[in-house]
Amino acid sequence: MPRDVVILGSTGSIGTQALDLCRAHPDRFRVVGLAAGGSRPDLFDAQVEEFAPAYAGLGDAAALEAAATPCDVVLNGITGAAGLRPTLAALEAGSTLALANKESLIIGGPIVLDLAAPGQIVPVDSEHSAVAQALRSGTGAEVRRLVLTASGGPFRGRSADELADVTPDDALKHPNFAMGPVITVNSATLVNKGLEVIEAALLFGLPLEKVDVVVHPQQVVHSMVEFVDGSTIAQASPPSMLIPIALGMGWPDRVPDAGPGCDWTTAATWTFEPLDDEAFPAVSLARRAGAAGGTAPAVYNAANEVAVAAFLDGRLPFVRIVEVVADVLGAHDARRAGPGDAQGGGVPSEAPQLGVDDVLAADSWARAEATARLTPRPTAPHEGDS
């Protein structure tokens, strides 16, 4: 019997590839629900006509209804913090959650994990899917560390000074993947990798210091697990999201011919480089947010979403994206250290058990704080200027 699947974000990159897999494997997957944000209504209408799901709708409310639709698997391919409530709805409904919306886990943290049954969340990010596959080789107690790979983005090798004149067109030229604009810019700043570090620690129950990042420009090795005996197990396949999407919907079973495999008859070179934290400080900043916990990851994510939107609109220089995130995170840390004042616009004091409203309030606060910082920092006057 095919699995009944609901796809959230059906007109995006993850959603359209998921539907390609459903189309190619009708014996394994049956689409019973579709939801999308509404930016591509013609494509959505065509999807609904083709797959004839029991439920289909556009907008945030539709995503919630779709996520609660009785089914075997909900694939959450929504971008950003908007994916949190649908993630919770899918978990409450008892469906397996194939999670491509990393932000909902990062900002929801314990709220999401406390609601999820063991094994209910299956990662769809290629890095976390690779880790999940590699972990089949040993027990949790045998893990020494996780190693997430990063392409380095289109600006790998550039110094901080060489990033000053980057344009949106430059940042949207990812070397290996075709993705939506937000995640592509996040890959260029390495904010995406910072979010993935937090996500990995949450998903696999490891401290942040046991999650490393290495730059691997070819992106054939999607991530690795190093075990206590010195063995490292890596998952490798050509750059494509088809395999992790198929595995997310079919877990723990693999879908035959889901994506291309490596051509071992052709000579190839794989390289690995250390991360340049000076030029790309987003990962170390994410570690700081993850270590702080509470609403700090939500603030990191929300400030970044605002800054990326401003950059894509030409209202903020590329190098200011992570600076804005750092500024807002610093303001959050300072306010959290003092008395809470939700009425005055500050971040409320962290309760022992955060709720969804607390997280979303911090998200709104961070967006307002980031918006207030959407101006280029003044440059220092040159010597001799009057």
N, C-alpha and C positions, 0 to 999 in steps of 0.2 A: 504493500500500500504506500502511495506517495505521502510525504509529510505535508501537512497544511502549513503554509508560510504566509506571514504578514510582512510587508516591506514598507518601512517608514523612510521617507526621502527617496521615493521611487524614481524621480526624474534626475537625481544627482548621479555622480560618478559611481558610487557604490551600488545604488539602487538599479541603475540601468544594467550594470554588469551582473547583478543578482538575477535580474529578469532574463538576461541572456542564458544564464545557467538553467533557470526554470524552463525556458523555451527548449533548450537542448536536452533536458532530462525530465520530461513529463512523467516518467515512471517513478521519479524520486521526489519531485516537488510539485505541489499544487498551490497556486496563489489564491488565497482567500481574503486578502485585505491589502489595500494600497492607500498610502497617504503621502502627500507632498506639500511643500510650502506654497506653491502657486506661481513660481516664477516662469514655469514652462507649461502653461495650461494645455496647449495643443498636444504636446508629448504625453501629458497625463491622460488626456481624453483618449489618445490612441492606445495607451497601455490598458485603460479600463475596457475599451472595446475588445482588445485582443484577449485579455485574460479573464474578463467577466468575473471579478471577485465578488464575494458576498457583501463586502463593505469597501467603499472608496470615498475619499474626501480630501479637500484641500484646507490647509491652515492648521494652527496649533490644536484647536479643539478636535479636529479630525484625526490628528496624530494620536491623541489620547484615546479616542474611541477605537481606532484601528488597533492600538497596542493592547487594548482590553478584549479584542475579538477572540473567541475561543479558537485556538490553533496549537500546533506543535512548536513552531518556532516564530519568534518576532526578530526580524533583522532591523536593528536601529541604525540607519544610515543618515540620520539628521546631523547637520553641522552645528556645533556650538552648544551653549548652555540650554538652549531650547529643548534638547533631548532628554533632560533630567526627568520631567514628569512622565513622558512615555516610557522611559526605562523602568520607573517605579511601577507604572501600570502593567507592564508586561510581566514583571516579577510577581506582582500581586495576583495576576491571573494564572500563574503557575506555568507559563510557557517558558521554553528554553529561550534565553536572550542571546542572540548572536550580535555582539556589541561592536559596532564600528564607531559609535559616538563616544569616544574616549572622555569627552568633557563631562558627560553625566556621571561617570564614575569618579572622575577627579574632583569635581565640585561637590558631589554627593557623598563621597567617601564612605564613612561608617553607615550612613543612612541606607545606601545601596547595598552594602555588604551584609548588613544585619537583616535585610529583607530577603536576600537571595538564599536559596537552598544550596547545599553543596553540589557543585557541577552545573548549576543553572545558568551561569554566565559563561559563554564561550567567546573568547576574543576574536575579532576579525581584523584588527590592525595586523599587518604582515609581520611586524616584529614580535608581537605578543602571541600570535598564532605559531610562529617559529619556536618560541620558548615553550609553549604548551606541547608542541610536538616533541621537542627535545626532552622534555621532562618525563616522557614515557620511558626514558632509558634508565631512570633511577628514582629513588624516593626523595621526598622533600628534605629529609635529614642529611642526604648525601650531597646537597647542592652547596657549592662554595660561593658562586656568584653567577649573576646573569650578565651577559654582554649584549647590549642592543647596538645594532649597526645603524649608521647614518650615512647617507650619500655625501653629506657636506653641502648639498644644495648647489645652485648655480654659481655661488661666489666662493666656493672652496679655494683656499689658498690666498685669498685677498686679506690684506691687513685692514684694521679698523678705518684707517685714513682712506683706503681705496674703496670704501663702501659709501662715501659721502654723496656721490652723484648717481646712485642707483635709482632707476625708474621702475614703475610698476611693470612695464613690459619686460624689463630685465629680470625682475624677481619672479615673473610667471613662467619663465623658461626652465622648468625642472629638468634635470639631465636624464631622468629615467622613467618617470611616471606622468601620465596625464590625469590631473586631479582638478578639483574645484579651486577657485581663486584664493579662498581663505587658507586652506590647508597647504596650498602651494607656497604662499608667502610665509606661512609658519615653517615650512621646510627650509626656506631661504634664510630666515632669521635663526633657525634651530629651536624656536619656541616649541615646535611640534615634538622635537626630541625631548625637550624638557618635560612636556606633558606626558610623554611616553614613559619617562623615568618614574614619575609619580604613579602612573597607571600600573606599571609593572610591579612596583612595591605593593600596591593595594591588591592586585589580582593574585599574586603568588605568595603573599604573606611574608615578604622579606624586608629587612630594613633598607633604607635608601642607600646606605654605604655598600650594600651588596649588589647594586645595580650600576653597571658601568656602561660607558658609551665609547665606541670606536668608530672612526670614519672609514667607510668602505665604499669608495666611489662607484664600483660596478653594481652594487646592490644585488648580488647573486646570493650571498649569505645574508639571510634576513635577521638572524640573531643566533646566539649561542648560549649554552649552559655549561659552565665549568663545574665538575664534580670534585669532591674532596680528595679523590685519588689522583688528580691531575688530568683526568680525561676531559676533553671538551667535545660536546655534541653540537653540531651545527646543522641547521636546516637550509638547504640551498635550492633555488629554482630561479629561472629568468625573472626579471622585474615584471610582475603582473599581480593584480589583486584577485584574479580568478580563483587561485588555489585557496587562499585564506577565506574568501567568501563562501566557496563551496564547502570547505571544512566546517565553517561556522554554522551553515544551515544543515549539514549532514552529520555533525559530530556525534559519536566518535568515528563514524564511518567516512572513508574517503570516496570521492566521486570520480570514477574512471574518466581520464582525459579532461579533467576540469580545466587545466591550463597546460602551457608548454613545459617540457622538462629541459634539463641542461643537455647540450650537445657535447658529449664527452669525446667525440671524434675530432673536434676542432680545438686547436691550441688556444689557450686563454690564460690570462694572468689576473689574479685577484690580489689587491693591495689593501693594507690596513694602516691607518695613520692615527696619531693621537688627536684629540679634539683641541682646537685653538680657543681656549676660554677667553682670551683677551679680545679677539675680534668678534667672537660669538658667545657672549656671557649668558645667554638665555638658559642654558642647561644648569649652570651653577645657581642662577636665580630661582629656577624651578625647585632645585634641591632645598633651597632656603624656605620656599613656600611649603614644600612637602614636609619638611622637618617641623615647621611651625604648626602645621595641621589646622584643625578648626576650619575657619572660613578663608584662610590664607590662599589655598589652592583656587578657590572660587574667585578671589580678587585677582590673582595672577591671570586666570583665564579671561575674566571679564574685561580687564584693562587691555589685554592684548587684542580682544575682538574689536574694541573701539579703535585702538591704534591702527590695526590692520585696515579697517574700513576707511579710516582717514587717509592712510597711505595710498590705498587703491583709488581714492577720489582726488589725489594730488594735493591733499591738505596737510600732509606730514612727511618729512623726509624719512627715508628707510632707516637710517641710524637712530632715529628718535623712537621707533617702535618699542624696542626693548628698554630704552631710557624711560619712556612713559610708564611701562609696566613696573620698572624698579621704583620710580617715584611713588606710584600709587601703593605698591606693596609696602614701601617705607612708611607712608602715611597710615596705612592700615595697622602696621606693627605699633606705631606710636599711639594711636587711638586705643588699640586693644589693651595696651599696657596701662591705660588710665581708666577712669570710671566710664561705664557705658552711657550712651546718650542717644538712643534711637530717634527720639523726637527732634533732636538738634541736628540730625543728619550724620552723626558719627556711626561707627561700627558698634553694635551692642556688645556688652561683655559676653564672652563665650560661655554658654551653659555646658554642663557636663555632657548632656545629650542634645546635640544640635538637631533641629528639625528642618524640614524643607523651607519653611518660611524664613528661618534664620539665614540659610544659604542664599536664598533668592534676594533677601534684603541686602546682604553683603554684595551680591552680584550687582544690584541696582546702584548701591553706593559707589562701587568701584567704577561703574560706567560713567557716573556723574563726575567723579574725580578725574578719570582719564580724559573726559571731554573738556574739562577745564584746563587741561594741560596740552591741548592740541595746537601749540604754537612752537615754531622753531626756537631753540635756545639762542639767545644773542651771542654772536661771535665776539671774542675778545678783540679790542681795537689793536690795529697794527702799531708798532712802535713809531712814534713821530706823528701819529694822527692827533688832531686837536679836537 
